Amino acid sequence: MCGIAGWVGQAPPELLPTMLDLLRHRGPDDSGTWVDGDVALGMTRLAIIDLVTGRQPMSDEGERHWIVFNGEIYNFRALRADLEAKGHRFRTRSDTEVILRAYAEYGEACVDHLRGMFAFALWDRARSTLVLARDRLGKKPLYYWHQGRTLLFASEPKALLLHPAVSRTLNWEALHHYLAFGYTPAAHSIFAGIAKLPPAHTATLRDGRLTLSRYWRLPPGAPPAAGPSVAEAAERVRHELREAVRLRLESDVPLGVFLSGGVDSSAVVASMREVTSGRIATFSVGFGRAFASYDELPYARLVAERFGTDHHEEILEPKVAELLPTIVRHFDEPFADSSAIPTFVVAQATAHHVKVALSGIGGDETFGGYPRYLGVRAAERYARLPRWLRHCADAAASKLVSDSRSSRNLGDWVRRFVAGAEAPMPDRYIGWTRFFGDGDLARLATPALRACLPPGADAAQREAYSGHGHGDPMDGAFRIDLATYLPEDLLVMADRMSMANSLELRAPFCDHRIVEASLGIPPAVKVPGRRLKGLLKAAFASVLPAAVLSHPKQGFMIPLGDWLCAELRGTLEDLLAPEQVRARGLFEPAEVERLEREHLAGIRNHADRLWTLMMAELWTREYLDRHGPWSLQ
């Protein structure tokens, strides 16, 4: 696991060491550089595999190919054996060299043979070509800036911003996407000149020309057909997850597991115990009795006891305001998923004990864990009700079901459900996932900001839904989340918060073979009736504690609504003070005040919306205000 950086073209010679200094948290164990004329490659290394001979940048024996690589190739041993059978000889035990030899054998198609998480830059001296590549789901980041015949790349934008030609000008498309969903999109960063290599893409630079190519997609939707039995599907799920976990135990240093107490991380622990008899360290975070609806520690303890793990717990005290500047600096872009806070805390605690941890991230998207998936199924029936009855339900919902600050805000769920009753899919589903809809933004944004925001913030979501299969719109909802929310929010958060603490995080549910297998299973089998993750629960019913399988989903969330009214109220009032909002010129002060007033009075829970605005303001102070005056123009 590393931070990588470099360029082809013109750059100050002192730039590379400075870039690597900013990426040191991603790999504090080692660093290396290679410069050849107008080509530079650098890395900072978190040593996990082949601690002695796995140093980078790495070349083949003839120094034709040079590589810097961030990530892990989980099938590198099998791939190495295949390459040796083809006549390749290896000098190290590292997965980095396996990529080099695979490129020599297959060219850019080497990525088709890699199973893992990766972002790499490979310089082919004979062809004067730079090859960039990123894994299928986007677990490892790769940003670049391209102008004329110069291309810079780095694991995080902060390193690119060091180059004197790289501007901090805002990308309005990315800002629009952030306000809609709380994160920036797959191909764009918040900075106009800095792009992201999207997941499942390679890019080649030759003679100053950059060409992007996609090498993997979610499998096409299957036509309606009789699916496997629950027993058959459960057996396959159990096998696939066990294999994905087994591959992710490859390490020359100790590793552990993030154990939330939910089904996903518990299934990872159960699978881990099946393939190893050794020590398993588990790590959990809780919130204490005051916020019991957010706390899954009792269930995590049950799993730890069942599988005999070395269990560690961290109670998150409400000192969040002190963490926020650090968290903002590690994202480099505005990021509004408040789960970043507990993720940072559990990563910090885990890093005191191990250098690698497994996580249950991706289980909800692959096996149907979000309540909104049931909303898709209910929406089909609701749409068949007479219009007058739907209108009555809409009116009753706003009066009879109040908002809650607990982790299960039924009032907000019901209100969002009935509000889009007249809209077709995928409009309804996308609306449920947005922080600010188009109507909300029309009220929130000032005329100057509205003039800057391009349309189509949800284009990627709509494209993903269009590929749904099984004759079931729930499959489309899975695809939306697998194509956007998982790679652009959850995996970004996992990477930045773990790397902030020099911890490598591995996600078995994000193995592309598990994703492909899950999309081949009809939604009615994965989510039978109203039983979220019913198939996954059936697969592990014989080994997981009954209480873990039966308790409602809570999610890795914080009691944000309550904290904004108490411990974080001062932060809220500072960041969104009317005079501050007015001076920015982005949002209408009266609309921001309304959101704040309704939330503090308990009329509506606007925690996510307020947090989105707070993080935008905090990011602006850190990344724009500190570097000179700026404006909407």
C-alpha positions, 0 to 999 in steps of 0.5 A: 500500500502506497502513495504514488506520484510523478509526471511526464513532461515539465516540472520543477526538479524539487517537486517530486520529493515535496509531493511525496512528503504530502503523501507520507501518511499513505506509506511511512515505511519507505520511499523511492524516486526514479527520474529519467529526463522528463519522466519522474516516478515516486512512491511512499510505501506502507510495507505489507508484502515482501518487506525486503525486496518489494521496494519501488519504483521497480523495473524489470532487469532491462529497465524497459518498464518502470512502475509505481503501484498502490494496492494489493494484487490478491491473486499474484501467486497464481498469476506469477505461476502462470507467467513463470510457465510462460518463461518469465523469471522473477527477482522478488516475491512482490505483487508489484513485479507480477504487474510488471511481468504481466504487462510485458506479457499482455500489455495494457490488457494485463489489468484483466488478469489482476484481482485486487485493489490497485492504482499504478503508473507504468512507464514503457521506455521503449514505447515512450508511453505512460500507462495509468490503471485503476481497479474495477470498483475504484478502491484505490484513487488516482488523480491527474492533471494534463495540459499540453505535453505534461501530465502529473499524477498522484494518489491525492489532489494535494500533491498535484496542487503543488505544481505552479501551473495547477489551479484551484479553480472550482469545477462546478459540475463536481460541486453540483454533484457534491450538493446533490449527493455529498461527494464528487463524481467518478471522473471529476475532482472539485478542482477544474483542472484535476481529473480522476481516472475513473474505476475500471479504466486505463489511460495511456499517454503518448506524444502528449496525447492521453487516451482513456479506455474502460476494461470492465463494467457491471455485467449486463442485466439478466432477463427474467427467469427462474433463479437458483433456490435459496439453498443453492444461492446461499452455498455459492455466496458462502463459497465466494466470500470465503474465497475472497476473504482467503485471498485477502489474508495474504500479508507479511504483517499482522491484520485484523477486522473492522467488526461493526456488529452487523451482518456484513462484517460478522460474515467476514469474521466467520469466513476468516475463521473458516480459513485460518485457525490463527489469531483474529483481532477485531475492532469496534466503535460505539457511542455509549448508552446515550445513543443506543440506537447507533450502537452495535457493540453488544452484537460485535461482542457476540460475534467476537465471543463466538469466533474467539477473536482478540476484541478491541472497542473504542467509545467515540466521545463527542469531540468531533469538532477537533477531528474535522480539520484533520478529516477535511485535509485528508479528503482534499475535496468536500465530503459530506458522509458523516460516517467518515468520523467513526471510520477515522476513529476505528482506523486510528484505534486499529492502526495501534495494533495492526497494519491491515484490516478487513471490512464489510464495506460493499455488503449492503450494495451486493446483497440488499441491505438498505431499507430504500431497496424495500421502498423500490418494491413498495413503490411498485404497489403504491403506484397502483393505488388510486391517485386520490388515495395517494394524495391522502397518504401524502397529507397524512404522512406530513401530519402523523409521522414526525421526524426523529434524530435516531438512526431510524428516522421513519418520518423522513423515510415516509415523507421522502417516499410519498413525496415522489409518488408520481415520479417513475423509477429511477427518479424516485430512487435517485431522489431518496439518495439525494441530500438536495434535490433540484427543487431544494437547490433552486431555493438554496443556491443564489442566482450567481451559483445557479448560473454556474451549475450545469444540469445532469448531476444524476446522469451516472445514476440514470445510466447505471439503472438503465442496465437493470435486469431480472425484470425487477427495478430493485436490480436497478437500485443495486446497480446505481449504488454499485456504480456510484455510491459505493466507489465514489462515497464509501470506498473513497471514505475507506481509503482516505480514513484508513490511509490517514492512519497508515492502515491498509483496508481490504473489502472482500465484498468488493471483490469483482467476482462477488459483485458479478455473482450477486448481480446474477442472482434475482433480487427476489432471492437476495431480498425475499419479501421484506427481509433485507440481506435475506440471502446473506443471512441464510448463507451464514445462519448456521454460524452467526449468533441469532441476535446478529441475524435478526436485529434491524440494520443500523449502519455505521452512523453517528448521532449527528442530529443530536450532536448538531443541537448540542456538542456541535452547535457552536461549530454549526453556528460558526460555519453557517453564520448568516453573515458568513453565508452571505459573504460567500455568495453561494447559498441564500442565507434565509434558506440556510437559516430555515434549515438550521431553525427547523432542525434545532427546534425538532420540526425536521431532521436536516442533519445531512443537509446542514452537514453538507453545507458545513463541510463545504464551508470548512473545505472552502476555508482550508483549500481556497481561503488559505490560498488567496482571494477567490470568487464565483466569477 
